[in-house]
Amino acid sequence: MTKAKMLLSAARLRTLPLSLSGIIVGSAIAFSEGFFNGYILAFALITTVGLQVLSNFANDYGDGVKGTDNEERVGPMRALQSGIISDKEMLIAMVLTAILTMVSASILIYISFKNTNLGLSLFFFLLGVAAVVAAIKYTVGNSAYGYRGLGDVFVFIFFGLVSVLGSYFLYTLKLNFTVILPAVTIGLFSVGVLNLNNMRDMESDKRAGKNTLVVKMGLGKAKQYHFTILVVGMVASLLYVLLTFNNAFNLFFIVSYIPILLHLKRIVANKNAEALDPELKKLALSTFLFALLFLASFNIFL
């Protein structure tokens, strides 16, 4: 495999639909309230993709230099693990991705606030910096929070609350308490994807000293935790409908619960770590389906 193809593999394109879900949901709510700006949508999506790719590169780099990604790992071969990409080359890719992401974030902030609110512009710029740092520090460095069981918290905050509430605010320049509920849904579904990843890699992570939440609680409790966060996520979006109900079509997004419930059934019955790998893609795509149907549910029949 060439360096270019391996770097593309390290970007983990299958994770991108999940990262876009929060922006779609936040935009969907703003659209339903009459707010739309194509430039905000475009640069919000670009910035989110940049952050996701940066996170994936950093994860590959951090686990690679620490030796966590080794021959005992269950999942697919990583870039540094393969030897095709050196740690220096991955570090350069991370720096370039971080710069491009911050450029996109800066353009997004300017489009949203122009010169009218420097305080909010500075706040969102710092939020962008925090997102970049969080993407890198998941596995990179001696104080990597992913090695201390805190990955779930950061994923919930940035994939859920920041993504949904932040994108909604960029359109509307206001806060709405009810938007927290679908933000919780996206956040918990995203945590579910990370939890699957950590359940798959539990044994190799344990040997490498990567103390994820799954390593700390054990596989049995991790399955219970997985079931709980996905069910709570579904309930949160249903509560949003109860609070904002306009017509029966608002419930259309519930169709996306079908593959999630089937996924939970497979997880409960699972006894093989390797069989968890395809479930990551299925849950990520189910979350993306939820976002698309949520967009349709609140914008087709207003």
C-alpha positions as CSV (number, residue, x, y, z in Angstrom):
1,M,0.0,0.0,0.0
2,T,1.3,3.5,-0.9
3,K,1.8,6.2,1.7
4,A,-1.1,8.2,0.3
5,K,-3.5,5.3,0.5
6,M,-2.3,4.5,4.1
7,L,-2.8,8.1,5.1
8,L,-6.3,8.0,3.6
9,S,-6.9,4.8,5.6
10,A,-5.6,6.6,8.7
11,A,-8.3,9.3,8.1
12,R,-10.9,6.6,8.8
13,L,-13.5,7.8,6.4
14,R,-16.1,5.5,7.9
15,T,-16.1,7.7,11.0
16,L,-17.0,10.9,9.1
17,P,-20.8,10.4,8.9
18,L,-20.8,10.2,12.7
19,S,-19.0,13.5,13.0
20,L,-21.4,15.2,10.6
21,S,-24.5,14.1,12.5
22,G,-24.3,16.8,15.2
23,I,-24.0,19.6,12.7
24,I,-27.0,18.2,10.7
25,V,-29.2,18.0,13.8
26,G,-28.2,21.5,15.0
27,S,-28.8,22.9,11.5
28,A,-32.1,21.0,11.3
29,I,-33.5,22.8,14.3
30,A,-32.3,26.1,13.1
31,F,-33.8,25.5,9.7
32,S,-37.2,24.6,11.3
33,E,-37.1,28.0,13.0
34,G,-36.5,29.8,9.7
35,F,-32.8,30.3,10.0
36,F,-30.6,29.2,7.0
37,N,-27.2,30.2,5.7
38,G,-25.5,27.9,3.2
39,Y,-22.0,29.2,4.0
40,I,-22.4,28.5,7.7
41,L,-23.6,24.9,6.9
42,A,-20.7,24.4,4.5
43,F,-17.9,25.6,6.8
44,A,-19.4,23.9,9.8
45,L,-19.3,20.6,8.0
46,I,-15.8,21.3,6.7
47,T,-14.6,22.2,10.2
48,T,-16.2,19.1,11.7
49,V,-14.6,16.8,9.1
50,G,-11.2,18.5,9.8
51,L,-11.6,17.9,13.6
52,Q,-12.6,14.2,13.0
53,V,-9.6,13.5,10.6
54,L,-7.3,15.3,13.1
55,S,-8.6,13.1,15.9
56,N,-8.1,10.0,13.8
57,F,-4.6,10.9,12.8
58,A,-3.8,11.8,16.5
59,N,-5.3,8.5,17.7
60,D,-3.1,6.6,15.2
61,Y,0.0,8.6,16.2
62,G,-0.6,8.4,20.0
63,D,-1.4,4.7,20.1
64,G,1.4,4.0,17.6
65,V,4.2,5.7,19.5
66,K,3.0,4.2,22.8
67,G,3.0,0.7,21.3
68,T,-0.8,0.2,22.0
69,D,-1.4,-0.7,18.3
70,N,0.5,-4.0,18.0
71,E,0.1,-7.5,16.5
72,E,-2.4,-8.4,19.4
73,R,-4.8,-5.7,18.3
74,V,-8.2,-7.0,17.0
75,G,-9.1,-4.1,14.7
76,P,-7.8,-3.1,11.3
77,M,-4.1,-2.3,10.8
78,R,-3.1,1.3,11.7
79,A,-0.7,3.5,9.8
80,L,2.2,3.7,12.2
81,Q,1.6,0.0,13.2
82,S,2.1,-0.9,9.5
83,G,5.4,0.9,9.2
84,I,4.3,2.5,5.9
85,I,3.9,5.9,7.6
86,S,6.5,7.1,10.1
87,D,5.7,8.9,13.3
88,K,7.3,12.1,11.8
89,E,5.1,11.9,8.7
90,M,2.0,11.4,10.8
91,L,2.9,14.3,13.0
92,I,3.3,16.6,9.9
93,A,-0.2,15.4,8.7
94,M,-1.6,16.3,12.1
95,V,-0.1,19.8,12.1
96,L,-1.4,20.5,8.5
97,T,-4.9,19.2,9.4
98,A,-5.0,21.3,12.5
99,I,-4.0,24.4,10.6
100,L,-6.6,23.9,7.9
101,T,-9.3,23.1,10.4
102,M,-8.6,26.3,12.3
103,V,-8.7,28.3,9.1
104,S,-12.1,26.8,8.3
105,A,-13.3,27.5,11.8
106,S,-12.1,31.1,11.6
107,I,-14.0,31.6,8.3
108,L,-17.1,30.0,9.9
109,I,-16.9,32.4,12.9
110,Y,-16.5,35.4,10.7
111,I,-19.5,34.5,8.5
112,S,-21.6,34.0,11.7
113,F,-20.7,37.1,13.6
114,K,-18.9,39.4,11.1
115,N,-17.5,42.3,13.1
116,T,-20.7,42.7,15.2
117,N,-19.7,40.7,18.3
118,L,-16.0,40.3,19.0
119,G,-16.8,38.6,22.4
120,L,-18.7,35.8,20.8
121,S,-16.1,35.5,18.0
122,L,-13.3,35.1,20.5
123,F,-15.4,32.6,22.5
124,F,-16.0,30.4,19.5
125,F,-12.4,30.7,18.3
126,L,-11.3,29.5,21.8
127,L,-13.9,26.7,21.5
128,G,-12.3,25.7,18.2
129,V,-8.8,25.7,19.8
130,A,-10.2,23.5,22.6
131,A,-11.7,21.1,20.1
132,V,-8.3,20.8,18.3
133,V,-6.5,20.2,21.6
134,A,-9.1,17.6,22.7
135,A,-8.8,15.8,19.3
136,I,-5.0,15.6,19.8
137,K,-4.8,14.9,23.5
138,Y,-7.1,11.8,23.4
139,T,-4.1,9.5,22.9
140,V,-1.1,11.9,22.5
141,G,1.2,12.8,25.3
142,N,1.8,11.5,28.8
143,S,-1.5,13.0,30.1
144,A,-3.6,11.6,27.2
145,Y,-7.2,11.5,28.6
146,G,-8.1,8.4,26.5
147,Y,-5.7,6.4,28.6
148,R,-7.5,7.5,31.8
149,G,-11.0,6.5,30.9
150,L,-12.1,10.1,30.1
151,G,-12.7,9.6,26.3
152,D,-16.4,9.1,26.8
153,V,-16.8,12.5,28.5
154,F,-15.0,14.4,25.8
155,V,-16.8,12.6,23.0
156,F,-20.2,13.5,24.6
157,I,-19.2,17.1,25.0
158,F,-17.7,17.8,21.6
159,F,-19.7,15.4,19.4
160,G,-22.9,16.1,21.2
161,L,-23.3,19.3,23.1
162,V,-20.8,21.5,21.3
163,S,-21.6,20.2,17.8
164,V,-25.4,20.5,18.1
165,L,-25.7,23.5,20.4
166,G,-22.8,25.3,18.7
167,S,-24.1,24.9,15.2
168,Y,-27.6,25.9,16.2
169,F,-26.2,29.1,17.9
170,L,-24.1,30.0,14.8
171,Y,-27.3,30.3,12.8
172,T,-29.7,31.8,15.3
173,L,-27.4,33.7,17.8
174,K,-29.6,32.4,20.6
175,L,-29.8,29.6,23.1
176,N,-32.8,27.2,23.3
177,F,-33.0,24.8,26.3
178,T,-34.9,22.2,24.3
179,V,-32.0,21.8,21.8
180,I,-30.0,20.1,24.6
181,L,-32.2,17.0,24.2
182,P,-31.2,16.1,20.7
183,A,-27.6,17.2,21.5
184,V,-27.7,14.5,24.3
185,T,-28.9,12.0,21.7
186,I,-26.1,12.6,19.3
187,G,-23.6,12.8,22.2
188,L,-24.7,9.4,23.6
189,F,-24.8,7.7,20.3
190,S,-21.3,8.9,19.6
191,V,-20.2,7.6,23.0
192,G,-21.7,4.3,22.0
193,V,-19.4,4.1,19.0
194,L,-16.4,4.8,21.2
195,N,-17.5,2.2,23.7
196,L,-17.8,-0.4,20.9
197,N,-14.3,0.5,19.8
198,N,-13.0,0.1,23.4
199,M,-14.9,-3.2,23.9
200,R,-13.3,-4.6,20.8
201,D,-9.8,-3.5,21.9
202,M,-10.3,-4.3,25.6
203,E,-7.7,-7.0,25.9
204,S,-5.0,-5.3,23.9
205,D,-5.7,-2.0,25.7
206,K,-5.4,-3.6,29.0
207,R,-2.0,-5.1,28.2
208,A,-0.8,-1.8,26.8
209,G,-1.9,0.1,29.9
210,K,-4.7,2.1,28.1
211,N,-7.2,2.3,30.9
212,T,-10.4,3.0,28.9
213,L,-13.7,3.0,30.7
214,V,-14.3,-0.5,29.3
215,V,-11.0,-1.7,30.8
216,K,-12.0,-0.2,34.2
217,M,-15.5,-1.6,34.3
218,G,-15.1,-5.0,32.5
219,L,-16.9,-6.3,29.4
220,G,-20.1,-7.3,31.2
221,K,-20.7,-3.8,32.7
222,A,-19.6,-2.2,29.4
223,K,-22.4,-4.0,27.6
224,Q,-24.9,-2.7,30.2
225,Y,-23.5,0.8,29.9
226,H,-23.8,0.5,26.1
227,F,-27.4,-0.5,26.3
228,T,-28.1,2.3,28.8
229,I,-26.5,5.2,26.9
230,L,-28.2,4.2,23.6
231,V,-31.7,3.9,25.2
232,V,-31.3,7.2,27.1
233,G,-30.2,8.8,23.8
234,M,-33.4,7.6,22.1
235,V,-35.6,8.7,25.0
236,A,-33.9,12.2,24.9
237,S,-35.0,12.8,21.3
238,L,-38.5,11.6,22.0
239,L,-38.7,14.1,24.9
240,Y,-37.7,16.8,22.4
241,V,-40.7,15.9,20.2
242,L,-43.0,16.0,23.2
243,L,-41.9,19.6,23.9
244,T,-41.9,20.8,20.3
245,F,-44.6,18.7,18.6
246,N,-46.1,20.3,15.5
247,N,-47.3,17.4,13.4
248,A,-47.2,13.6,13.3
249,F,-44.3,13.7,10.8
250,N,-42.1,15.0,13.6
251,L,-41.9,11.4,14.7
252,F,-40.5,10.2,11.4
253,F,-36.9,10.0,12.7
254,I,-38.0,7.1,15.0
255,V,-37.4,4.8,11.9
256,S,-33.7,5.2,12.7
257,Y,-34.3,3.5,16.0
258,I,-34.9,0.1,14.2
259,P,-31.2,-0.5,13.3
260,I,-30.1,0.8,16.7
261,L,-32.4,-1.7,18.5
262,L,-31.2,-4.5,16.2
263,H,-27.6,-3.5,17.0
264,L,-28.3,-3.7,20.7
265,K,-29.7,-7.2,20.3
266,R,-26.5,-8.3,18.6
267,I,-24.3,-6.6,21.3
268,V,-26.2,-8.4,24.1
269,A,-25.6,-11.8,22.3
270,N,-22.0,-11.0,21.3
271,K,-19.2,-13.3,22.6
272,N,-16.5,-12.5,20.0
273,A,-14.5,-9.2,20.1
274,E,-13.8,-9.4,16.4
275,A,-17.5,-9.4,15.6
276,L,-17.8,-6.0,17.3
277,D,-15.7,-4.3,14.5
278,P,-18.5,-4.1,11.9
279,E,-20.9,-2.9,14.6
280,L,-18.9,0.4,14.8
281,K,-19.8,1.2,11.2
282,K,-23.4,0.1,11.7
283,L,-23.9,2.3,14.8
284,A,-22.1,5.3,13.2
285,L,-24.3,5.0,10.1
286,S,-27.4,4.6,12.2
287,T,-26.6,7.8,14.0
288,F,-26.1,9.5,10.6
289,L,-29.5,8.1,9.5
290,F,-31.0,9.5,12.7
291,A,-29.6,13.0,11.8
292,L,-30.9,12.9,8.3
293,L,-34.4,11.7,9.3
294,F,-34.4,14.3,12.1
295,L,-33.7,16.9,9.5
296,A,-36.6,15.6,7.4
297,S,-38.9,15.3,10.4
298,F,-38.9,18.9,11.3
299,N,-38.5,20.6,7.9
300,I,-40.6,18.8,5.3
301,F,-44.0,19.6,6.8
302,L,-43.5,22.8,8.8
